[in-house]
Amino acid sequence: MTEPTRCNWAPWGKLMLRYHDEEWGVPSHDDRHLFEMLILEGAQAGLSWTTILNKRENYRRAFDGFDFEKIARYAPEDVERLMGDAGIVRNRMKIAAAIGNAKALIGVREEFGSFDAYIWSFVGGSPKRNSFRSLGELPASTEESDAMGKELKKRGFRFIGSTICYAFMQAVGMVNDHEVTCFRYEQV
């Protein structure tokens, strides 16, 4: 059987293929999943996405399935527990940001009803469809990700600059950045 044509970045092992084929670019409206992806994109800063994807199940275990209500109540002993967990990126600033982001997300939910309603407002509530032909055409950030990063920072979020916000937007389907020749382009 012939392999389908994929984005040029995708064929890096089974885990990355599954992520590309089943998740990346699929519109997500679940607050917990959106929080998970925001935290994972922040954890990835300075590292490869493959590294984070390989640690994803460890993150889910260590961070209580990304239950932001629970994470918002983490105490100093939880930070120390996470710092001792070799299954995740043990960076104190990133761990503290995850806890602070859980608290900030709760504030956003109180104001807007859901994180989903708030975060999708940056693209007018529906995915932006791009038409890129190669990885080289993909931007690192956009006006929307710039605005999202600034607004999230104002609300107390950390590890969410414009580049991280754009990667997040791609991951959760706020933008369709599959290459036009990729079999997923038309599907998402």
Secondary structure, 3 states (H helix, E strand, C coil): CCCCCCCCCCCCCHHHHHHHHHCCCCCCCCHHHHHHHHHHHHHHCCCCHHHHHHHHHHHHHHCHHHCHHHHCCCCHHHHHHHHCCCCCCCCHHHHHHHHHHHHHHHHHHHHHCCHHHHHHHHHCCCCEECCCCCHHHCCCCCHHHHHHHHHHHHCCCCCCCHHHHHHHHHHCCCEECCCCCCHHHHHC
